[in-house]
Amino acid sequence: AEPTETENTDPTASTESTDATQATETTESTEPSEPEESTEATEPTEPPTPVTSDSCVDFIKAFEGFSKYLYWDYQQYTVGYGSTCPADKYAEYKANGIPEEDAEKLLRKHLSDIEKEINAFDEKYALQLSQHQFDALVSFSYNCGTAWLYKTGTFRTAVLEKLEGNDLIRSLSLWCNAGGEILPSLVRRRLSEANMYLNGVYEATPPETYGYVLFDANGGSASPRVQGYDVTLTDTIRTEATREGYTFNGWYTAAKGGTKIGDAGAAYTPS
């Protein structure tokens, strides 16, 4: 409480007594303030390591189809959703087949191995892949293997340089050979993967604006023999042809009597 003020008085006079009952002025009590909450600095959390999305798993299953029994697929025995048959399961799956539940587990096990390689590739080159780009690379690698990650090539360059449009579509469409033949089913898959990579669309059918051209060297050799494209984008013919003893005269719509489209490197608007 604040002390009362005393008057100076004549020494012979008695001091005026103060009313004992008079309350001295007190300061109003206040509620105690809460202590300020101290915040401790925390280390930034690492973003989660990307894994294959369920949408991508369904996409892969749609293209691979389900095979209960193992079969020979060019270089290996395959079972389930296009998975390499484990050596210790060969006799069992040959005799009894694989249940669909086990087939999906086997698929996801293979995908987990691919994820590690793609994540390492992404980190090494600081690509910062989006989920749909990551998924497209997983689907592609499941079908074609992961060797492309370690060797110079058109598709690898397209990914590293973050190319888009027909540059990316074309680079994927080059991977459609099986047993020395260009398979339309593989071209369709590559175009669908391009759509996923570029547009985040997880459909097993490519958009109507996506297509491809097959090049027939008419007795010579053409490299590459296929070119994927988006019809809404102008492109250039990327394929050259050679034949011993002949001079290349350009690409035509037919071997005889066709309309000339242009030479290699010529601007070309697919239709």
Salt bridges, closest charged atoms under 4 A:
ASP54 OD1 - ARG108 NH2 3.20
GLU64 OE2 - ARG189 NH1 2.83
GLU92 OE1 - LYS89 NZ 3.34
GLU101 OE2 - LYS105 NZ 3.78
GLU104 OE1 - LYS61 NZ 2.81
GLU104 OE2 - ARG108 NE 3.19
ASP167 OD1 - ARG238 NH2 2.91
GLU193 OE2 - ARG189 NE 3.11
GLU193 OE1 - ARG190 NE 2.76
ASP235 OD1 - ARG238 NH2 3.00
ASP263 OD1 - LYS260 NZ 3.58
